[in-house]
Amino acid sequence: MLAAITHDLQTPLTRLRLRLEKVEDKELQQKLVDDLAVMQDMVREGLDLARSMDSSEAMQRLDIDSLLDSVCADASDAGQQVELQGRTRAFVVAQPNALRRCLTNLLDNAFKYGQRAEVSIALDDLLPNRVLIRIRDHGPGIPEGQLETVFEPFYRLETSRSRDTGGTGLGLTIARNIAENHGALLDLRNHAKGGLEVLLSLPLKQAKRAR
């Protein structure tokens, strides 16, 4: 239902944008265009939210090091500050597009609220047969009582984490939906040295690749 509604909204919103070009009052036109852009972002993320709950994409055996490296490289090419460390030589079985979207959302969240991201990957020391991805930003962090609440749809923190800085409050919801579809654990915590740290623990469906 969510996918159908958000998909059907795209056509009238596109017509509205075209008609707004005929508004002669430039100040009013800009305000309307800004409001429309927010609506289009919500529609786009609504579709992404619906897709994140869909498990129809085929599972594939993926080199998790290569996938994470590709996501970080795309972010770097887009002008974002990101540093990647570690290598596992491990494979996971996952939906490629969905898992990429999960990682991209988590990185985007770090860039949006923490300016830059420090990313690491390693075999999970606490849980066997899992790989752990950490993404730390350098922003204000999140109040302890809201570390779980931010995963709720459309929930946004006030001040620095408001819609004024971008976002509809769906990015983390989508990321966790995708993580859960993969049997992964996705948690947030405030880093001891400041900033927010994301921990994504993915199950390894295949043994570690031989050296």
Number of C-alpha atoms within 10 A of each C-alpha: 7 13 15 11 12 19 14 11 14 15 10 10 16 13 10 14 15 11 10 17 12 10 13 9 8 12 10 12 16 14 11 16 16 12 11 17 14 16 16 17 14 18 22 17 19 23 17 21 22 16 18 22 15 13 13 8 12 10 15 12 14 17 16 24 17 14 15 21 16 13 16 22 16 13 17 13 10 9 9 18 14 20 16 16 11 12 15 16 16 22 22 22 18 26 20 17 11 25 20 18 19 23 21 19 19 24 25 19 23 24 20 19 20 19 15 21 28 17 21 17 21 18 22 17 10 8 12 10 17 22 22 21 21 20 24 28 26 19 20 14 20 18 10 11 8 11 15 12 13 19 22 15 16 16 16 18 15 9 9 14 19 15 14 10 11 13 19 21 21 21 25 21 21 27 26 23 21 27 22 15 17 19 12 19 15 20 15 21 17 19 14 8 7 13 19 24 23 21 18 24 23 25 21 20 15 13 11 14 10 6 4
